[in-house]
Structures are given as structure tokens and as C-alpha cells.
């Protein structure tokens, strides 16, 4: 059976992220020190203390999350003697870069520089907002297009994220509430309508950074958010799909179905966290989507979170 490593995207960051693992594991602290050298600022301070409420700015969120992903991954590898080897990897939006690090297609330092630039461009040129609708894409897409909005992510068969201007989304939300009164809509806290045509300029400016980045063919299968299937081994093709990913929907449910179609026995989620409380109280971001996507499987894949000191201890006991 295959083993799948997954990495969450924006929305799973929180103040205090990584503090517990850096206090507990020298390996994590070294990852944060290395990241700070690449970024040119103290990513540990940004992640642990959120000075000036800057962590939630896209330019800081993305490198902070990638650093946390890889710190959790490297501690897990150290604690298990690198005995748990993935056969495939996937990440949601920015998490796709962490997946490519896990597959040894990108070095940590290269991925970090890329997501730093990606976050800067998305924050600077991004416009609009995003709303999650608890409907399938075929139902919400025609309505969205009536209000100049676009599909941003297909997370589950009945959860679709839409991007647009604030006023257009407000009109869409009102129309959807009228037509589907039992279907909840949740406005997301983002700096723009990510993964839509609102990201065209950011994507075009980011293309040069991708072209110049050192990359090699992945050593394991890596899922593409843009296609919903696996990347091939062509480096230029991977870079093109990462460029297109910025301005097209994240096909996350398709990613999971592709992976499960290969026969996945174990899933490990690295980094991030959601919910209130301290790091040890956080819940994994992708667990619910993974379990819903695998509901019909028999046997169901075993799921393990590796997102903080507590879960690392449980996963490596």
C-alpha cells in the first residue's frame, strides 16, 4: 500500500506556530534558523509572536507555513530514523511546494525563496476576496459567473471556494442564500481572490522566478493542484503547472481521488493547525477533507497528524 504525505495551505497558520517544536527539538530550531537566513528576517519571531499582526499577511504566511511544514517533517524523519518513506506527496496551494521538497524536487531553501516571492506578489497585486460555498462546483459555477466571480478551489464534492470582488461576492452570497437556503456560505480571510483571474498579473510576474529556480525530477509521485493528477518528471512542465496553479482552481478533491485510486494505506499530514488554543490544542487542517474523500474506501487509509510536539510524539511512539 502507498503512503501519502500531505501539506496544508493558507488558513492553517496561527500565532505561536512552531514554538513548541523548536523548544523541544534542535532539528526544528535549525530549520527555522536556516529559513531566517534565506528570508532575511526572523521567521521564528514572526511565527511565534506575530509582531504587528503581520503573520496573516500573505508575504509572511507562506514562508512561515512552509517552514513549519518542513520542520515537522524533518523532526518526524529524525524520530523515526527516516523509516517512513512516502510513495507520493500532495499539498494544498502553497503546500504543493512543500510536497515538492518532500519529493526532493526542490531544496528547502529554493522552495522558501519561491514562496516568499509568490506571497509578496499575491499580496501586492491580489485583489478581491474568497467565499466557501457548501455546494458542488457544477451548482455554484453558473451563479458565480453571473456575478463576475470565478472558482478558486474544489476542495470536496460539496465544498467549492469562489473568488471575486467584495461587492460581487456579497451579491453572489445573497443569491445563493435565496436559491439554496440550507447551504452555508463562509467568507474567508484572504488578501485576494487567489487561484482566479484576479491573480493573472501576480502569476505572470512570478513566472521568471519559477524559470530561474533550480529543480529536479521528483523522486516520488507529486500531485498537481492545477490538473488534479500527478506531475510528470519534466521539470519545465512542473514549473508551468505551478505558474498556472496561481490563477486556476485548486483541484484538491481530484488530487485526493487520484491518490486514493493508487491504493493509499497511510496518510501523514505535516504542519499548520486550526482551532483555538495553544499549539498542542490545534487540529489538523486537512484531516476532515481526507476522511470524507476516503469514506467509501475499504479498507480506509490510516490517518496520522504530525503538526506539533504532541502529535509528533504520538506519531513516532
N, C-alpha and C positions, 0 to 999 in steps of 0.2 A: 504494500500500500504506500502511496505517496505522502510526503509531509509537506505542508504548505506553511510558509512564513508570511504574515500579513502585517502591514503598517498603516495606521490611520492618518487622516489628513487634518486640515484646519478645522477648528471647533473642538479639538481634543487637547488643546493647550490649557494650562492653568497656572496661576501664581504658586510657586513652590515646586514646580515640576523639576524632578531630578535631584532635589536637595537630599532626599533620603538615601538614594543610591550612591551619591557622591560621598556622603558621610560614612557609608557602610563599606564601600568597595573602592580601592585605589584605581582599579581599571576604569571605572566610571569617571573618576576625577581626572584621569589622564585624557580621556576623550573630551571632556569639557575644556581642559587646558589647551589641547590641540585645536579645538574649534575656535577658541578665543583668538589664537594666533592667526588663523585663516581669516576670521571675520574682522579683526581689528578692534574689537571691543569685548568686554567681559560677558560672555553669553551665560555664564553661571549666575552672575548678578541679575541679568535680565530675566532669567528663568526663575530664580529663587525669590527675587524681591519685587519684580515688576515695577521698576522705578518710573515714576511719572505716568503710570498706567500704559507703558509703551509695549508690553508683551503682545497685546492683541492687534498691534499694527502689523499688517501682512509682511512687511520687510523684516520684522523681528520674529513673528510667529513661525515662519517657515524654517529658518535655520535653527530656532530653538527646538522645534519638533523633531527635525532630522537628527539633531544632536542627541536628544532623548531616546529616539528610536535606536540609534547605533550604540549608545551607552548601555541600554538594556540588553541589546543583542550581544555585545561583547562580554558583558558580565555573565550572561547565560552561557555563552560558549566556554568561558573560563571555568565556571562552576560545574559544567557537565563534561569537561575535558574535550570539548568540541565533538562529542559523541552523537549529538542530534543533528543530522545533516538534512537540510531541506532538498527536495527534488524540484520545487517550484516556489516562486515568490510573487507577491502582489501587494500593491499599495494604492490607497485612495488619494487621487490627485497628487499632492506633494509627496505622499507616501510611495509613489511609484519610483521616486529617486532613491529612497531607502531600500526598496526591493532590488534595484539595480546594484546598490552597494552590497547587499547580501549575496547577490549573484556574482560578485567580483567583476562586474562590467564597468563600474565606476569606483574609484577610490573614495573614501570618506571625504577627503579634502576637496576633491573635484566636485563631488555632489554638493558639498556645503557651499562652495563658491557659486555653483549654478543656482541653487535655491535662494541664496542671498540676492543674486541679480534678478531672479524670477520674482521674488517677493517685492523688491524695490519697484520693478516695472509694473507689476499688478496693482500695487498701492498707488503709484504715481499716475498711471493712465487709466486705471479702472474707474468705471462709473456704474451707477445703478446698485441694486440690492438683489437679494435672493429670498425665495419663499419655498418651503417644503409643503407639497400637497399630498395627502394620503389617497392618491388615485393612481391608476396606471397611466403610462405615458400616452397611449392612444386616446384616452379620455381627456386629458388636460391639454395636450398639444394644440388641438384646433382652437380651444378657448384662448390659450396663451398667445397664439399668433394673431388673434383678433385685437389684442391689446399691445402689439409690438413687443411681446416677450418671447423668450426662447428657452428651450430645455437646457438645463445646466448639468443635471445628473439623473441617472436612472439607478437608484440605489437598491430598490426592491420592486417586485411586480406591482405593489400598491404604495410605493413611495417615490415620487418624482419631484425633483427640485427645479424651479423655474427662475430665470433671471430677467431683470428688466429695470426700468427707471422706477423710482419710488411711487410716482403717481400712477404709472401703468400697472404696477403690481397691486396697488390699492384697488384699482378698478377691476382687475382680474380676480382678486380675492373676494370682492363683493359679488361678482358674477358667479364665481364658483360656489360661494355660500348659498346663493339663490338656487342654483341648479342641483347642488349636492349638499344639502343642509347637514347631513350626518358626517361629512368628510371634513376633518380639521385641517386648517392651513396655519403654518408656523413661519413667521418672518425670521430669517436668520441674521445674525450679526456679522456682516462681512463688509469689506471696503469696496465691493464691486460685484457686478453680475459675472462671476467667474465662469469659465468654460462656455461662454456665449460669444456672439459677435461683438459685444462690448469690450472684449479682450483682444481684438484684432491688432491694434497698434502695439500693445504690450508684447504680443506674440511675435510680431514682425521684428521688433527691436531685440527680442530675446534670441532670435534665430542665429545671430552671429556668435553669441556666447555658446550656444549648443554646437555650432560648427567647429569652434576652436577647442572644445573640451576633449580631453583625452579619454577615450572609451575603447573597450574591447568587447568581443562577443561574450555574452553571459555564459557562465559555467553551468547554470541550471535554467529551467524554463522561467520566464518572467512574463506576467500578463500585462497587456497594453490597455490602458483606460480608453484610448481612442477607438480601438477595434473591438474590444471585448474578448479577443483571443490572445494567443501568445505572440510575443515578439519573435521574429526570426533572428538569425545570427548576424545579419547585415547591420553594421554599426550606423551607416548613413540612414538606413531605414528606421532604426530605433530613434535616432535624433529627429527625423522628420515626424514620427508619430508623437514624440514629446512636444514638438512645436505645435502640431495640430491639436494635441490634448488641451492646450491652453484656451482654445476658442471653440471647442466642441464638447458635447456632453461626456461626462464620466460614465462609462458603461460598466458600473460596478456589479450589478446583478449578473450581467453577462460574464464578467470576469469570474465570479464565483461558480456559475454554472459550467463554464469551461473547465475550471479546475476540478470540480466535483465529477465531471464527466470522465476525467482521467483516473478516478478512483483515489480519493484522498482519505487516509486513515487518521491523520493528526493535523490539527491546525494550531499554530502558535501566533499570538498577537503581541507585538512589541511596541511599547511606548505609548505616550499620551494618557488620557484619562478624563472621565466625565463625572458629573455629580458633585455634591457639596463635600466639604471636609478637607482633611489633610491628605497627603499623598497616599497613605495606607488605606484611606477610605474611598479612593477613587474606583470607578468601574471602567472596564474596557469599552472603548468607543464602538468597535465593530462587532462585538460578540452577538448582539441581537440580530443583526443582519445575517451573520454567518449561520446562526442556528435556524433562522427562518428559511434561509436558502437551502439548508441541508435537511429540512424536516421530513421530506419524503424518502430520504436515503435509508437503506437498510443493509449493513449497519451504518449508523450515523458516525461521522468523524469525531474523534475526541478533541475537545477544545481546551486550550490552556492559555491563560493570560500571563504575560511577562512585562508588567507595566510599572512596577515599584519594588521596593525591597521585600515586602511581604509576599508578593506573587512570585518573585524570583526564588525566594526560599522554598515556597510550595512546589514550584515547577522543577526545582533541582534537588529536592529532598530524596 
